[in-house]
Amino acid sequence: MKKLGYYITAHGYGHGTRSFDIINALFSVAPNVSVIVKTDLPPAFIASRLKHAYRLIPGAFDVGLIQKDSIQIDMKASLTAISKFYEQPESLLAQEIDFIRKEGISGVVSDIPAIPLMAAKCMNVPAIAVGNFGWDWIYAEFIKQEPAWRTYAEFFRKAYEQTDVLLRLPFAEPMDAFPNAIDIPLLAEPGSPCRRHIAKLTNADIQKKWILLSFTSLNLDKQALTRFTAMDDFVFFSVDPLEWKGSCIQCIDRSIVPFSDILASMDVVVTKPGFGIVSECIVNDKPIIHATRENFREYPILVEHIKRYCRHATITAEALYAGKLGPAMESIELAQHPNERMHNGGAKIAAHEILARLR
């Protein structure tokens, strides 16, 4: 039995969403492949997405960026955490080399930590990267503000240069650190609308407009929540772990209703631009109100694709935190349907590319 080590950054749920789409496709085309998932993403989130038996080993292999919530990045805390994490990269590398050897790993896939890719090369096992950006590219943007970022941008770039192949996803930066790249279509598949089921679970009015606040965390105060309550033409939803207890916002348990089905049941999605949610809004043809976001280089690329493939409107971060959604809701009602469509089916293509390289 071939055994795959699949490493996923815990920086955001989007990395997990797309990785689990690929892993599910792997199981569908090669049921006998054994997959070991190595990540610090929450086990409940993983269980809600993976449809077959897998082995989970908790662990962090990069830091990404430290966020105050889904929109705000703490740059100082990020640099401190990264500096501490990479004080002894040799020991982290040795740990994963030992893991690959003892487990008899046939190939490593990484979205998109560097150390697992380095370990794979040391063990002469296929090193496969999956992503739409590299941390070298993200960190390089911060060098002009703080030169210490250069060390980490260069660390990731040198590691990525050793990768056997990159499965480059949509909404990508050039990713020119990787010597070989294969472009992959959208991974996400449409969900199944289930408004009556959700209405039964939450007692939501099925006749009103349903709005999904799709964030992992969002720091809304009482005044903002009061403004949501006043918008009585709408029903607002969130998905665990995001919950405002005692508010009008209904929290849906993703272990009971799959996220893709939740999204397919909504009329509008309010979110920050991220790979997973943009992908799912495109394949489900859902209008998206996207919040402005600073200090994340991926943002303008994602917004460009939102404008091309989604009915869309923008809300400033300040207006979102204040609960002032009214103007954005008016704008989304007038938004035009996009003329362009994106192809999906990328998960199976990625699965076949991975399987073809396993030893």
C-alpha positions as CSV (number, residue, x, y, z in Angstrom):
1,M,0.0,0.0,0.0
2,K,1.4,3.4,-1.0
3,K,1.4,5.9,1.8
4,L,1.1,9.7,1.3
5,G,2.2,12.4,3.8
6,Y,-0.1,15.4,3.3
7,Y,1.0,18.6,5.2
8,I,-1.4,21.5,5.5
9,T,-0.7,24.9,6.9
10,A,-3.1,25.9,9.7
11,H,-2.9,29.6,8.6
12,G,-6.5,29.5,7.4
13,Y,-9.4,27.1,6.6
14,G,-9.0,27.7,2.9
15,H,-5.8,25.6,2.8
16,G,-7.7,22.8,4.5
17,T,-10.7,23.1,2.3
18,R,-8.8,22.7,-0.9
19,S,-6.5,20.0,0.5
20,F,-9.4,17.9,1.6
21,D,-11.0,18.3,-1.8
22,I,-7.9,16.7,-3.3
23,I,-7.7,14.0,-0.6
24,N,-11.3,13.1,-1.2
25,A,-10.6,12.8,-4.9
26,L,-7.5,10.7,-4.1
27,F,-9.7,8.2,-2.2
28,S,-12.2,8.1,-5.0
29,V,-9.7,7.2,-7.7
30,A,-7.3,5.1,-5.5
31,P,-9.1,3.8,-2.4
32,N,-6.1,1.8,-1.3
33,V,-3.8,4.8,-0.9
34,S,-3.1,5.5,2.8
35,V,-3.1,9.3,3.7
36,I,-1.5,10.7,6.8
37,V,-2.7,14.3,7.3
38,K,-0.2,16.5,9.3
39,T,-1.7,19.8,10.4
40,D,-2.8,21.9,13.3
41,L,-6.2,22.6,11.8
42,P,-9.1,21.7,14.2
43,P,-10.0,18.0,14.1
44,A,-13.7,18.8,13.9
45,F,-13.2,20.9,10.8
46,I,-11.2,18.1,9.2
47,A,-13.8,15.5,10.1
48,S,-16.5,17.7,8.5
49,R,-14.6,17.7,5.2
50,L,-12.9,14.4,4.8
51,K,-15.2,11.5,3.7
52,H,-12.9,8.5,4.1
53,A,-10.7,7.0,6.7
54,Y,-7.4,9.0,7.3
55,R,-4.8,9.3,10.0
56,L,-4.3,12.6,11.6
57,I,-1.0,13.7,13.2
58,P,-1.3,17.2,14.8
59,G,1.7,19.5,14.1
60,A,2.7,22.9,12.8
61,F,5.2,23.2,10.0
62,D,5.0,26.9,9.3
63,V,3.5,30.0,11.0
64,G,2.0,31.9,8.1
65,L,0.7,35.1,9.6
66,I,-0.8,35.7,13.0
67,Q,-4.2,37.2,12.8
68,K,-6.3,39.1,15.3
69,D,-9.3,37.9,13.4
70,S,-10.1,36.9,9.8
71,I,-9.4,40.4,8.5
72,Q,-6.7,41.9,10.8
73,I,-3.1,40.7,10.8
74,D,-0.8,41.3,13.7
75,M,2.5,42.0,11.9
76,K,4.6,42.3,15.1
77,A,3.3,39.1,16.5
78,S,3.8,37.4,13.1
79,L,7.4,38.2,13.0
80,T,8.0,37.2,16.6
81,A,6.3,33.9,16.1
82,I,8.2,33.1,12.8
83,S,11.5,34.1,14.4
84,K,10.9,31.7,17.3
85,F,9.6,28.9,15.1
86,Y,12.6,28.9,12.9
87,E,15.3,29.2,15.6
88,Q,16.3,25.6,14.9
89,P,15.1,24.6,11.4
90,E,17.5,21.7,11.4
91,S,15.6,19.9,14.2
92,L,12.3,20.5,12.5
93,L,13.8,19.0,9.3
94,A,15.3,16.1,11.1
95,Q,11.9,15.3,12.7
96,E,10.2,15.1,9.3
97,I,13.0,13.1,7.7
98,D,12.7,10.6,10.6
99,F,8.9,10.5,10.0
100,I,9.2,9.8,6.3
101,R,11.8,7.0,6.9
102,K,9.9,5.3,9.7
103,E,6.5,5.5,8.0
104,G,7.8,4.4,4.6
105,I,6.2,7.5,2.9
106,S,5.8,7.2,-0.9
107,G,5.4,10.9,-1.5
108,V,4.9,14.2,0.3
109,V,2.3,16.9,-0.6
110,S,2.6,20.3,1.0
111,D,0.1,23.2,1.1
112,I,2.4,25.0,1.5
113,P,5.0,24.6,4.3
114,A,8.6,24.4,3.2
115,I,10.1,21.9,5.7
116,P,8.1,18.9,4.6
117,L,9.3,19.5,1.0
118,M,12.9,19.8,2.1
119,A,12.5,16.5,4.1
120,A,11.1,14.8,1.1
121,K,14.0,15.8,-1.1
122,C,16.5,14.6,1.6
123,M,14.8,11.2,1.5
124,N,14.6,11.1,-2.3
125,V,10.8,10.9,-2.2
126,P,8.5,13.0,-4.5
127,A,8.1,16.6,-3.1
128,I,4.8,17.9,-4.4
129,A,3.6,21.4,-3.6
130,V,0.0,22.6,-3.9
131,G,-1.1,26.3,-3.7
132,N,-1.8,29.6,-5.2
133,F,0.9,31.5,-3.4
134,G,4.2,30.8,-1.6
135,W,5.2,32.3,1.7
136,D,8.4,33.6,0.0
137,W,6.2,35.9,-2.0
138,I,4.0,37.0,0.9
139,Y,6.9,37.8,3.2
140,A,8.9,39.6,0.5
141,E,6.2,42.3,0.5
142,F,7.1,43.2,4.2
143,I,10.9,43.5,3.7
144,K,10.6,47.3,3.0
145,Q,8.8,47.8,6.3
146,E,11.1,45.4,8.3
147,P,14.3,44.0,6.8
148,A,14.1,40.9,9.2
149,W,11.5,39.5,6.9
150,R,14.2,38.9,4.2
151,T,15.6,35.9,6.1
152,Y,12.3,34.1,6.0
153,A,11.4,35.0,2.4
154,E,14.7,33.6,1.3
155,F,14.3,30.5,3.5
156,F,11.0,29.6,1.8
157,R,12.2,30.5,-1.7
158,K,15.3,28.2,-1.4
159,A,13.1,25.4,-0.2
160,Y,10.5,25.8,-2.9
161,E,13.2,25.7,-5.5
162,Q,13.9,22.1,-4.6
163,T,10.3,21.0,-5.2
164,D,9.7,18.4,-7.8
165,V,6.4,19.8,-9.0
166,L,3.9,22.5,-8.0
167,L,0.2,22.0,-8.7
168,R,-0.6,25.6,-9.2
169,L,-4.2,26.5,-8.3
170,P,-6.4,29.3,-9.6
171,F,-5.9,32.9,-8.3
172,A,-2.2,32.3,-8.3
173,E,0.8,34.7,-8.1
174,P,3.5,33.7,-10.6
175,M,5.1,31.3,-8.0
176,D,8.4,31.5,-10.0
177,A,10.4,29.9,-7.1
178,F,9.0,26.5,-8.2
179,P,11.0,25.0,-11.1
180,N,8.0,23.0,-12.5
181,A,4.4,23.9,-12.4
182,I,1.1,22.3,-13.6
183,D,-1.9,24.6,-13.7
184,I,-5.0,23.0,-12.0
185,P,-8.7,24.2,-12.5
186,L,-11.0,25.0,-9.6
187,L,-11.1,22.2,-7.0
188,A,-14.5,23.0,-5.4
189,E,-17.8,21.3,-6.5
190,P,-21.3,22.8,-6.1
191,G,-23.2,22.1,-2.9
192,S,-26.8,21.0,-2.5
193,P,-29.2,23.6,-1.3
194,C,-31.1,22.6,1.9
195,R,-32.9,25.6,3.1
196,R,-35.8,23.6,4.7
197,H,-33.3,21.5,6.6
198,I,-31.4,24.6,7.9
199,A,-34.7,26.4,8.7
200,K,-35.8,23.4,10.8
201,L,-32.5,23.4,12.7
202,T,-32.4,27.2,13.3
203,N,-36.1,28.3,13.1
204,A,-35.0,30.7,10.4
205,D,-37.7,32.4,8.2
206,I,-37.3,30.6,4.8
207,Q,-39.0,33.5,3.0
208,K,-36.4,36.2,4.0
209,K,-33.0,36.8,2.3
210,W,-30.4,34.6,3.9
211,I,-26.9,36.1,4.4
212,L,-23.9,34.0,5.4
213,L,-21.1,35.8,7.4
214,S,-18.3,33.5,6.3
215,F,-15.3,34.2,8.6
216,T,-13.3,32.0,11.0
217,S,-13.4,34.9,13.5
218,L,-14.7,38.4,13.4
219,N,-14.6,40.8,16.4
220,L,-18.0,42.5,16.3
221,D,-19.2,44.5,19.3
222,K,-22.7,44.9,20.7
223,Q,-23.5,48.0,18.7
224,A,-22.6,46.2,15.5
225,L,-24.7,43.2,16.4
226,T,-27.6,45.5,17.3
227,R,-27.4,46.9,13.7
228,F,-27.7,43.4,12.3
229,T,-30.8,42.8,14.4
230,A,-32.4,45.9,13.0
231,M,-32.1,44.6,9.4
232,D,-35.2,42.4,9.8
233,D,-35.6,41.7,6.1
234,F,-32.6,39.4,6.4
235,V,-31.6,36.3,8.3
236,F,-27.9,36.2,9.2
237,F,-25.9,33.0,9.6
238,S,-22.4,32.0,10.6
239,V,-20.7,28.6,10.7
240,D,-18.9,27.2,13.7
241,P,-16.5,28.0,15.2
242,L,-17.8,31.6,14.6
243,E,-20.6,32.3,17.0
244,W,-22.1,35.4,18.7
245,K,-24.2,33.9,21.5
246,G,-27.3,35.9,22.3
247,S,-27.3,37.7,18.9
248,C,-29.7,37.4,15.9
249,I,-26.9,35.6,14.0
250,Q,-27.7,31.9,13.6
251,C,-24.7,29.6,14.0
252,I,-24.8,26.3,11.9
253,D,-22.8,23.3,13.0
254,R,-20.7,22.2,10.0
255,S,-20.7,18.6,11.4
256,I,-24.5,18.5,10.8
257,V,-24.7,20.4,7.5
258,P,-21.7,20.4,5.2
259,F,-20.3,23.8,4.5
260,S,-20.8,23.6,0.7
261,D,-24.5,22.8,1.3
262,I,-24.8,25.7,3.7
263,L,-23.3,28.1,1.2
264,A,-25.5,26.7,-1.6
265,S,-28.6,27.5,0.5
266,M,-27.7,31.2,1.0
267,D,-28.7,34.3,-1.0
268,V,-25.6,36.3,-0.3
269,V,-22.1,35.7,1.2
270,V,-20.3,38.3,3.2
271,T,-16.6,37.4,3.6
272,K,-13.0,38.4,3.3
273,P,-11.4,37.3,0.0
274,G,-9.8,33.9,0.6
275,F,-9.1,31.0,-1.8
276,G,-11.7,28.6,-0.4
277,I,-14.7,30.9,-0.1
278,V,-14.1,32.6,-3.5
279,S,-13.9,29.2,-5.1
280,E,-17.1,28.0,-3.5
281,C,-19.0,31.2,-4.4
282,I,-17.9,30.8,-8.0
283,V,-19.0,27.2,-8.4
284,N,-22.3,27.9,-6.5
285,D,-22.9,31.1,-8.4
286,K,-23.4,33.1,-5.2
287,P,-23.2,36.9,-4.9
288,I,-20.3,37.9,-2.7
289,I,-19.8,41.1,-0.6
290,H,-16.1,41.2,0.1
291,A,-14.5,43.2,2.9
292,T,-11.3,45.2,2.4
293,R,-8.2,43.6,3.8
294,E,-4.7,45.0,4.5
295,N,-1.2,43.4,4.7
296,F,-2.1,40.4,2.6
297,R,-0.6,40.4,-0.9
298,E,-3.0,37.8,-2.2
299,Y,-5.9,40.2,-1.8
300,P,-5.9,42.1,-5.1
301,I,-5.5,38.9,-7.1
302,L,-8.6,37.4,-5.4
303,V,-10.6,40.6,-5.8
304,E,-9.7,40.6,-9.6
305,H,-11.2,37.1,-9.9
306,I,-14.3,38.0,-7.8
307,K,-15.0,40.9,-10.2
308,R,-14.6,38.6,-13.2
309,Y,-16.6,35.6,-12.0
310,C,-19.1,36.7,-9.3
311,R,-21.9,39.1,-8.7
312,H,-20.1,41.3,-6.2
313,A,-20.0,44.4,-3.9
314,T,-17.4,45.8,-1.5
315,I,-17.7,46.7,2.1
316,T,-14.9,48.5,4.0
317,A,-13.5,46.7,7.0
318,E,-14.7,49.7,9.1
319,A,-18.3,49.4,7.9
320,L,-18.3,45.7,8.5
321,Y,-17.0,46.0,12.1
322,A,-19.7,48.7,12.7
323,G,-22.4,46.4,11.4
324,K,-23.3,48.8,8.6
325,L,-24.2,46.4,5.8
326,G,-27.1,48.4,4.4
327,P,-25.3,50.1,1.4
328,A,-23.5,46.9,0.5
329,M,-26.8,45.0,0.5
330,E,-28.3,47.6,-1.8
331,S,-25.3,47.3,-4.1
332,I,-25.4,43.5,-4.4
333,E,-29.0,43.7,-5.4
334,L,-27.9,45.7,-8.5
335,A,-24.8,43.6,-9.3
336,Q,-24.6,42.2,-12.8
337,H,-24.1,38.5,-13.5
338,P,-20.6,37.8,-14.7
339,N,-20.0,37.0,-18.4
340,E,-17.2,34.6,-17.7
341,R,-17.2,31.1,-16.2
342,M,-14.4,29.1,-14.5
343,H,-14.0,25.4,-15.1
344,N,-13.8,23.1,-12.1
345,G,-12.9,19.5,-11.7
346,G,-9.4,20.3,-10.5
347,A,-9.5,17.9,-7.5
348,K,-9.4,14.8,-9.6
349,I,-6.8,16.2,-11.9
350,A,-4.6,17.0,-8.9
351,A,-5.2,13.5,-7.5
352,H,-4.1,11.9,-10.7
353,E,-1.0,14.1,-10.8
354,I,-0.1,13.1,-7.2
355,L,-0.7,9.4,-7.8
356,A,1.4,9.3,-10.9
357,R,4.4,10.5,-8.8
358,L,4.1,8.2,-5.8
359,R,6.9,5.6,-5.5
